[in-house]
Amino acid sequence: MLLDKLDKMENINKKNIVIMGDFNSYKREDYDEENYQRLTTLKKSISPDMNIFRAIEYMEQNGYIDTYQTRANDLGVSLQDIIPINTTDKGGRIDFIFIKQGSDIKINNIYTYYTSVSDHIPIIADISISN
């Protein structure tokens, strides 16, 4: 897995790491009970044995934080106020930008970019690293 490879790498600053992309995984806290049940039923009909939350849980258990949730908390708003709950045309938020907890990375702003080029809604984080 990616985090195992990062742990084995030498000569890199392991403090200021950004990991982003399509995780094909969901964050349970993003969904109220009704939407959670709908999403779980849909995904189980596609792949019955798939744990649709595992990858995000793994990232968070290994010290990575969701930049969008962090920014929403900083602004005192809900996540749904700043990002659509569905970032794919299949439903759900599976695209994430994570930063290492305790890093020198500051989240300045976050954006979504609507385009018809992809089946995903691109997410963007404007970050800076303080010294």
Secondary structure, 3 states (H helix, E strand, C coil): CHHHHHHHCCCCCCCCCEEEEECCCCCHHHCCHHHHHHHHHHHHHHCCCCCCCHHHHHHHHCCEEEHHHHHHHHHCCCHHHCCCCCCECCCCCCEEEEEECCCCEEEEEEEECCCCCCCECCEEEEEEECC
